[in-house]
Amino acid sequence: MADAEKTRKTGPLHGVKVLEISQWIAGPAAGAILADFGADVIKVEHPVRGDAWRGFINTTIHPVKDINFPFEQDNRNKRGITLDLSKKEGQEVAHTLIGQCDVLLTNLRPGELKRYDLEYETISKKYPRLIWANVTGYGLVGPDCEQPGFDFSAFWARAGFQAIIKEPDRPPVFSRNAMGDHITCLSVFGGIILALYDRDRTGVGQEVIISLFGTGMWALSYDIMAAMSIGSYIPPMKLEDRVAMASNYLTKDGKWIMLWVVTPDPVWSAFCKALEIEHIEKDERFSTFQPRRDHNAELRPIVAEAMAKRTLEEWKPILSKHGIIFSPVQDPLDLCKDPQAWATGRFLAAEHPVYGNFHWVNNPIGLGNAPTTIRQPAPEFNQHTEEVLLASGFSWEDIVQLKDKKVIA
């Protein structure tokens, strides 16, 4: 009981130390989850430029210039330092810090790793217990390993999503920001946890290598397997071509609702009762699965007309009563009011020193004895450099010299 109480206060990764040499999203988001569960994550930024997200105001998220939502979301609970890895002294400081850490998390490409003396072959010889974790666009080998890779390019476009999630004869569609990054960061987190577990048994660290491209292919694996095996896959389809009992419909108040009846025959009768279309229940065109598919173009407008007779809120209890699987099609404002999101702890609230009462989105991993908390918001630029270096054995004289050489800010 005492151990469980301690875990609640400190997190299951308390005592694990992580040096994060990573920017943008996929790497930092993995670091945020590690920090959520108690790891001491030290984020390294360039002493002049900082993390690219600090200066990249993306108005596709929201045209608010004074709140950097992405940086706050993916860098909470960390300490932040500056370090110029292009300088020999910066590399020496990095190695000192790495020698005191359990995990090195980077999103550097092979050429950058070599340039900064951070290649696995070098690091593992000096620090055999270290977990060396890397996330890139396309991996560390192959013809495109040096290509910059972002969520939109490596995960969304190249891994197949843009081509397959679109309507026929329409241009490819774009994802929302960081969807692929935040899926990929879970792979990075899981790989690090596996490597830490293995180190407990063997005493030896290892590489964890994750890419946006590889994670995207994993997410689209059913279609890729079909393409590999039989040379085809389910092509993109128009909304009106989707199976009538598993599609989106407009309600009376202009809201969208998804019906998702994946076992149509057992619930066909209940479906007809719920929508008050009992007159077609025994119709030979619709009475069983195959005829319904054959006459889908005739069934869809019947269902659409029925769904348009009630509002979204009116449909919810009716569909639930009849055992019909459905979901409202929600936007972010809807999610902020979703009682299920609040009940399951999808939001984290804390007092932010700049923004006041502030909300983050929780990571999706739930541990009963270790609920996620916000211990501190994303670090201010260069906030913890002196604190971290002093605790790591550097003197004030060392720190002054590093500042004079512009190795740190």
C-alpha positions, 0 to 999 in steps of 0.5 A: 500500500505504501508503494502504491501511495508513493507511485501516486505522488511521484509516478512509476518512472520517478528516478528515470532521467531522460536527455531529450535532444529533439524538436517539433513534435514526435520526439518531444511528445514522447518525452512529454509522456515519459515526463507525465509518468514521473521521468526527469526529462531535460529538453535541449534547445539551441541557445539562439534558435530554440525549438522550432515550435517556439517561433513557428506560429501555426495559424491553421491551429488557431490565429492566437499569437500569444499562446503556443498550444503545440509547445505547451502540450508537448513539453509540459513537465520538463526542464529546459536547457540550451546547448549548441551541439555544433561546438566541441564544448557543447558535445562535451557537455552533452556527453556529460549529461548523457552519462548521467541519464537512462535515456537519450531521446533524439530526432536527429538524422544520421548525418546530424548524429555523426556531426554531433558525435551522438551515433549509437555506436559511439554512445553505447560503447561509453554508456552501455546501460543507456537507452538510445531512442531515435525518431525520424521521418524515414529511419536511419538507413535506406535511400531517404534516411537523410530526408527531412520528414514531417507528419504531413509528408512522411506519415500522412502522404508517403505512408498512404493516408492522403491517397486512401482517405479522400473522395474519388476524383477529388484532390488528396486531403490534409490531416490536422496538425500532429495526428501522425506525430502523436500516434508515432510518439506512442510507439517511441514511448512504448519502445523506450519502456520495453528497452528499460524493462529489458535493461532491468533483466540484462543490465544492457541498454539498446537502440529504439528506432522509430519513424513516422513512415513506419508508424504510418504503414503500421496504421494502414497495415490492412490495406498494405497487406491486401495490396502486397498479397492480391495487388489491390485494396479497397479504393476511396469511396464517395459518402453516398456509396458507403453501406447505408447502415455504416455511414454518416447522416445529417440530423434535423438540426444540421449535425452529423451522426455516424451509424456503425452497424457492423453486424447488420442482420441481427439488428436489422429489425431493431434498426428499422424500429429505431428509425421508424421504417418498419415498412421496409423490414420485410422488403425483399430488397433489404431483408438480409445483408446481400440484398441490402448491399445490392440495393444500397443506392435505394436504401441510403435515401430512406435512411437519410430521410429518416435520420433528418426527422430528429435532432442529434440529441433526440436520436441519442436515446432512441439509438441507444435504446435499440442497441444501434452503434452510433457516434456524434461527429464532433469538432474540438468545441464539442469535445471540450463539453463531452461528459465522457471526456471529462469523466475519463480524465482526458483533460488536465488542468493547472495554474499556468504562470502566464495564462492562468487557469489552463488545460492540456489534453491528457495522454491516452495511457491510464494507470490506476495508481499513477494518474497524470498530473501537471507538475510544471508547464512547458519550460521557458527558454533557457529556464533550467540551464544553470540548475541542470549544469550545477546539479551535473557537476559543472561549476559556476566558472564552467557555466560562465565560460560556456556562456562566453563561448555561446555554447549556452544562452 
